């Protein structure tokens, strides 16, 4: 490489170095100016604004309390009369509710008694039907027993066995008598059972009839009581005067 080229490169490098140095100096100067300006600028502070105390709330609260006291006093003066009216109204409502509950309970009891009465009447009717059947069977068996006892007479046994041609009539008569006695015992046993059933039915029918009579009397008494209460209530509604309104005192 020649000496001219080296000298040229050296000149270029020196020029670049000088330009860079000038740029750094200018930059430092600008930073110093900015610092001086920022430090020398005065700080502006806003003064606190004075706020006066608001007395309107205290005045309003005082007025409100005075109004509340006045309303309380006025309500206190009106309370006795309004309480009387309220108590009277509530008392009337309670009386009406009590009457309705009593009527509902009475109706419920009447319905139960009617149901029991119907069942007792049906039971009595059924037992009477059974009693008629038993009495009919008893009558048939009594007739049959009379026939057997009549047939057991010796002359009737002999007459009934005379038609049989046999060399041993005593055995035939003894056999016939035994048959009739067995039949008599069987009929007598059935009669005893039916008569015992008839006695039980008679007692059950008497008990059922007494229950029917008692329930019928109870229902009749309830009906009469309801009619009397209705009449009394109607009379009281007619005779009681309408309450006059209580005059309100002037203020």
C-alpha positions as CSV (number, residue, x, y, z in Angstrom):
1,X,0.0,0.0,0.0
2,X,1.3,3.5,-0.8
3,X,2.0,6.3,1.6
4,X,-0.6,8.6,0.0
5,X,-3.4,6.2,0.8
6,X,-2.3,5.9,4.4
7,X,-2.2,9.6,4.9
8,X,-5.6,9.9,3.4
9,X,-7.1,7.4,5.8
10,X,-5.5,9.1,8.7
11,X,-7.0,12.4,7.7
12,X,-10.5,10.8,7.4
13,X,-10.2,9.2,10.8
14,X,-9.1,12.4,12.5
15,X,-12.1,14.3,10.9
16,X,-14.5,11.7,12.2
17,X,-13.0,11.9,15.7
18,X,-13.4,15.7,15.7
19,X,-17.0,15.5,14.5
20,X,-17.8,13.0,17.3
21,X,-16.2,15.2,19.9
22,X,-18.2,18.2,18.8
23,X,-21.4,16.2,19.0
24,X,-20.7,15.1,22.6
25,X,-19.8,18.6,23.7
26,X,-23.1,19.9,22.2
27,X,-25.1,17.2,23.9
28,X,-23.5,17.9,27.4
29,X,-24.3,21.6,27.0
30,X,-27.9,20.9,26.2
31,X,-28.3,18.6,29.3
32,X,-26.7,21.3,31.5
33,X,-29.1,24.0,30.2
34,X,-32.1,21.7,30.8
35,X,-30.9,21.0,34.4
36,X,-30.5,24.7,35.1
37,X,-33.9,25.5,33.7
38,X,-35.6,22.8,35.7
39,X,-33.8,23.8,38.9
40,X,-34.4,27.5,38.5
41,X,-38.2,27.1,37.7
42,X,-40.3,28.1,40.7
43,X,-42.8,25.7,42.2
44,X,-46.4,26.9,42.3
45,X,-48.6,25.6,45.2
46,X,-52.3,26.1,45.4
47,X,-53.5,27.5,48.8
48,X,-56.2,25.6,50.8
49,X,-59.7,26.8,50.2
50,X,-61.6,27.7,53.4
51,X,-64.9,26.0,53.7
52,X,-67.5,27.4,56.1
53,X,-69.3,25.0,58.4
54,X,-72.9,24.1,57.3
55,X,-75.4,24.8,60.1
56,X,-78.4,24.1,57.9
57,X,-78.2,20.3,58.7
58,X,-78.3,20.9,62.5
59,X,-81.2,23.3,62.0
60,X,-83.0,20.9,59.8
61,X,-82.4,18.1,62.3
62,X,-83.7,20.2,65.1
63,X,-86.8,21.1,63.1
64,X,-87.4,17.4,62.2
65,X,-87.1,16.4,65.8
66,X,-89.6,19.0,66.8
67,X,-92.0,17.8,64.1
68,X,-91.6,14.2,65.2
69,X,-92.3,15.2,68.8
70,X,-95.4,17.1,67.7
71,X,-96.6,14.1,65.6
72,X,-95.9,11.7,68.5
73,X,-97.9,13.9,70.8
74,X,-100.8,14.1,68.4
75,X,-100.7,10.4,67.9
76,X,-100.6,9.9,71.7
77,X,-103.7,12.0,72.0
78,X,-105.5,10.0,69.3
79,X,-104.3,6.5,70.4
80,X,-107.0,5.8,73.1
81,X,-109.9,6.4,70.7
82,X,-108.3,4.5,67.8
83,X,-107.3,1.7,70.2
84,X,-110.9,1.4,71.3
85,X,-112.2,1.2,67.8
86,X,-109.5,-1.3,66.9
87,X,-110.2,-3.5,69.9
88,X,-114.0,-3.4,69.1
89,X,-113.3,-4.4,65.5
90,X,-111.0,-7.2,66.5
91,X,-113.5,-8.4,69.1
92,X,-116.3,-8.5,66.5
93,X,-114.1,-10.4,64.1
94,X,-113.1,-12.9,66.9
95,X,-116.8,-13.4,67.8
96,X,-117.6,-14.1,64.1
97,X,-114.8,-16.5,63.7
98,X,-115.8,-18.3,67.0
99,X,-119.4,-18.6,65.7
100,X,-118.2,-20.0,62.4
101,X,-115.9,-22.5,64.1
102,X,-118.7,-23.6,66.4
103,X,-121.0,-24.0,63.4
104,X,-118.4,-26.0,61.6
105,X,-117.8,-28.2,64.6
106,X,-121.5,-28.7,65.1
107,X,-122.0,-29.6,61.4
108,X,-119.1,-32.0,61.6
109,X,-120.5,-33.7,64.7
110,X,-123.9,-33.8,63.0
111,X,-122.4,-35.5,59.9
112,X,-120.7,-38.1,62.1
113,X,-123.9,-38.8,64.0
114,X,-125.8,-39.1,60.8
115,X,-123.3,-41.6,59.5
116,X,-123.5,-43.6,62.7
117,X,-127.3,-43.5,62.6
118,X,-127.3,-44.7,59.0
119,X,-125.0,-47.6,59.9
120,X,-127.0,-48.5,63.0
121,X,-130.2,-48.6,61.0
122,X,-128.7,-50.7,58.3
123,X,-127.3,-53.1,61.0
124,X,-130.7,-53.4,62.6
125,X,-132.4,-54.0,59.3
126,X,-129.8,-56.7,58.4
127,X,-130.2,-58.4,61.8
128,X,-134.0,-58.4,61.6
129,X,-133.7,-60.1,58.2
130,X,-131.4,-62.7,59.7
131,X,-133.9,-63.1,62.6
132,X,-136.7,-63.8,60.2
133,X,-134.7,-66.5,58.4
134,X,-133.8,-68.1,61.7
135,X,-137.4,-68.0,62.9
136,X,-138.5,-69.6,59.7
137,X,-135.9,-72.4,60.0
138,X,-136.9,-72.9,63.7
139,X,-140.5,-73.3,62.6
140,X,-139.6,-75.9,60.0
141,X,-137.5,-77.9,62.5
142,X,-140.2,-77.7,65.2
143,X,-142.6,-79.3,62.7
144,X,-140.1,-81.9,61.8
145,X,-139.4,-82.7,65.5
146,X,-143.1,-83.1,66.2
147,X,-143.3,-85.5,63.2
148,X,-140.4,-87.6,64.5
149,X,-141.7,-87.7,68.0
150,X,-145.1,-88.8,66.7
151,X,-143.4,-91.5,64.6
152,X,-141.5,-92.7,67.7
153,X,-144.7,-93.9,69.4
154,X,-144.7,-97.7,69.6
155,X,-148.0,-98.1,67.8
156,X,-146.7,-95.9,65.0
157,X,-143.4,-97.8,64.7
158,X,-145.3,-101.1,64.6
159,X,-147.7,-99.8,62.0
160,X,-144.9,-98.5,59.8
161,X,-143.0,-101.8,60.0
162,X,-146.0,-104.0,59.5
163,X,-145.8,-103.6,55.7
164,X,-142.4,-105.4,55.7
165,X,-142.8,-109.2,55.4
166,X,-140.2,-110.6,57.7
167,X,-139.8,-113.3,60.3
168,X,-138.0,-111.0,62.7
169,X,-140.3,-107.9,63.1
170,X,-138.6,-107.0,66.5
171,X,-135.4,-106.2,64.7
172,X,-137.1,-104.1,62.1
173,X,-138.9,-102.1,64.8
174,X,-135.7,-101.6,66.8
175,X,-133.9,-100.4,63.7
176,X,-136.8,-98.0,62.8
177,X,-136.8,-96.7,66.4
178,X,-133.1,-96.1,66.3
179,X,-133.3,-94.2,63.0
180,X,-136.1,-92.0,64.4
181,X,-134.2,-91.3,67.6
182,X,-131.1,-90.2,65.6
183,X,-133.2,-88.0,63.5
184,X,-134.9,-86.5,66.6
185,X,-131.5,-85.8,68.3
186,X,-130.2,-84.1,65.1
187,X,-133.3,-81.9,64.8
188,X,-133.2,-81.0,68.4
189,X,-129.6,-80.0,68.2
190,X,-130.3,-77.8,65.2
191,X,-133.2,-76.3,67.0
192,X,-131.0,-75.5,70.1
193,X,-128.4,-73.8,67.9
194,X,-131.0,-71.8,66.0
195,X,-132.8,-70.7,69.2
196,X,-129.4,-69.6,70.7
197,X,-128.8,-67.6,67.5
198,X,-132.3,-66.1,67.7
199,X,-131.6,-65.0,71.3
200,X,-128.3,-63.4,70.3
201,X,-129.9,-61.6,67.4
202,X,-132.7,-60.4,69.7
203,X,-130.2,-58.8,72.0
204,X,-128.1,-57.3,69.2
205,X,-131.3,-55.9,67.6
206,X,-132.3,-54.3,71.0
207,X,-128.8,-52.8,71.4
208,X,-128.8,-51.5,67.8
209,X,-132.3,-50.0,68.2
210,X,-131.2,-48.3,71.4
211,X,-128.3,-46.8,69.5
212,X,-130.6,-45.7,66.7
213,X,-133.0,-44.1,69.2
214,X,-130.2,-42.3,71.1
215,X,-128.6,-40.9,67.9
216,X,-132.0,-39.8,66.6
217,X,-132.7,-37.9,69.8
218,X,-129.3,-36.3,69.7
219,X,-129.8,-35.1,66.1
220,X,-133.3,-33.8,67.0
221,X,-131.8,-31.9,70.0
222,X,-129.1,-30.5,67.8
223,X,-131.6,-29.3,65.2
224,X,-133.8,-27.7,67.9
225,X,-130.7,-26.0,69.4
226,X,-129.6,-24.7,65.9
227,X,-133.1,-23.3,65.3
228,X,-133.2,-21.6,68.7
229,X,-129.8,-20.1,68.2
230,X,-130.8,-18.8,64.8
231,X,-133.9,-17.2,66.3
232,X,-132.0,-15.7,69.2
233,X,-129.4,-14.3,66.8
234,X,-132.0,-12.8,64.5
235,X,-133.8,-11.2,67.5
236,X,-130.5,-9.7,68.8
237,X,-129.6,-8.3,65.4
238,X,-133.0,-6.6,65.2
239,X,-133.1,-5.2,68.8
240,X,-129.5,-4.0,69.0
241,X,-129.2,-0.3,68.1
242,X,-126.5,0.9,65.7
243,X,-123.6,2.5,67.6
244,X,-123.4,6.2,67.1
245,X,-120.1,7.5,65.8
246,X,-117.8,9.1,68.4
247,X,-117.3,12.8,67.8
248,X,-113.8,13.8,67.0
249,X,-112.5,16.7,69.2
250,X,-111.7,19.9,67.4
251,X,-108.1,21.0,67.3
